[in-house]
Each structure stands twice: as structure tokens, then as C-alpha cells.
Amino acid sequence: MRHHCGVAQITFHGSLLFFRPRGSAGPASVAFERDPSIKDAIESLGVPHPEVDLVLSGSRSLALEARLEAVDRLDVFGLDRPEDLAGLPGLIPPPPDPPRFVADGHLGRLARYLRILGFDCWYERDAEDDRLAHVAAEENRILLTRDRGLLKRSIVRLGYLPRTDDAAGQFGEVSARYSLPSRARPFSRCVRCNGLLRPVERSAVLERLADQPRTLRYFDSFSECSNCGSIYWPGSHYERMSRFLKTYAGLDAP
Ligand SMILES: [Zn+2]
């Protein structure tokens, strides 16, 4: 087996510059002794592979498993590649439709927003990294995390690192990246457990809401989580969330 050693130049573009030190828009040098994969070389510069959609050597596009060569000058793009490269096949697999997610333990509010929009979002506050990566891989879910190391794991195929640490901003990013507004079914899913909601008769919830006479007086339509039994109604929470969805996802709730 041949072993190369040398230096390759890798230039990151667009949304991937987020992962590079500020002000380092030019090519980054990777010195190596063995033949690293392009995945490893790119990740050694801080960019997790699920964010990489196109690797170009001149006009030739390369797979992440390809080996880095000493002569390589690579250009690396995320999903936001320029228009003249639109025709080249991407490395990021198509996400499930509608998209399904896994949110790491720090993204509880984002998970909540996604569920309110009706998207299936796996979330356990204390889940370990191993578990998150496995759930994402086995259930073909998009892993949402601000932890680069977690996104770099090889079994993770679909993933996104929200650029901001503000939950509303994260929601806007995810919403745009996965075209959520057109696929949303707001208020169809339980924010507590991710179960699907189904409509229930007022008479069926009378007893359980006996301690909330105002709710029973003012609302007629109720739904119930098919998994945990939580009861929902279009109260003030609903109106506040409707405004939120309108602002951050451009979406009119029903
Ligand atoms: Zn539930």
C-alpha cells in the first residue's frame, strides 16, 4: 500500500465558515503522514461531516471516504453551495419526509417548538451521546446538537449544528433548512412526550379537568395525547405559540 505524506489545502465556503476560526476564510493546510480520508481531514479542521454536501477537487467531486492526496486542493461546501454548482449530486442524504429529529439534552426548547409544529422529535434530557447517535442512525433521524464531536461520529448520517444558542433563532434555522413550514401540522403532537394528539369529546375530559372550571367554561374543543394522556385545548398557550410560529416559521396556525 502506498503511503503519501505531504500537505493538502482545503478551502471551506459559505455556511461551513462558521466552524472555522474567525477571519480564516482562505485555504487551510492539512499536513499528513498516512492517507487520511477526506472526512477525517475535514473534521480535523473543525467541520463535522453531516454538514458537508460537496467536496470538489477542481471540477471533480469526491466522496468523504476518498483518500486525501498531497496534491489536493479541495473546495468544501455545505447545502448553501453557489448556483453554478447546483447540478452536482450532494453528499448529504435526503432527509425523511416529513423530517424526523433527535435533539440533544441542551436543546429542550427547540425540541418543544418542533413538537408544537407537529414534527417527530426524540428528546430525553439526560440522554448520553452514544444513545443520541444510535437513535439518529437506527431511526434515520436528523441529529440536532451544538456538540461538534457528536456530529463527527461516523454513524451519524443526518445532522445539523444550530449556529445560535438562542432557541427561537435555532428554530428559525432548522425551519428554513428543512422547509418545515410546508410540512407542519401545528398542535398535532404532545410537547411533553412526542406522542400524537387525537380529538376527544368535552364529556370525556370533564372529570380530568374538574379542577379547571374556567377552561371547561371557555373551551369546547380538546385533544388528548395517545401516548401519555395529556389533555390540550386552544388556550392562551396556543395563541402565544401561534404568534411564535408566525414570526419564526412564517406559518399561520389553524
Ligand atoms: Zn404525551
Boltz pocket constraint, residues with backbone or C-beta under 6 A from the ligand:
constraints:
  - pocket:
      binder: B
      contacts: [[A, 190], [A, 191], [A, 192], [A, 193], [A, 194], [A, 195], [A, 225], [A, 226], [A, 227], [A, 228], [A, 229], [A, 230]]
      max_distance: 6.0
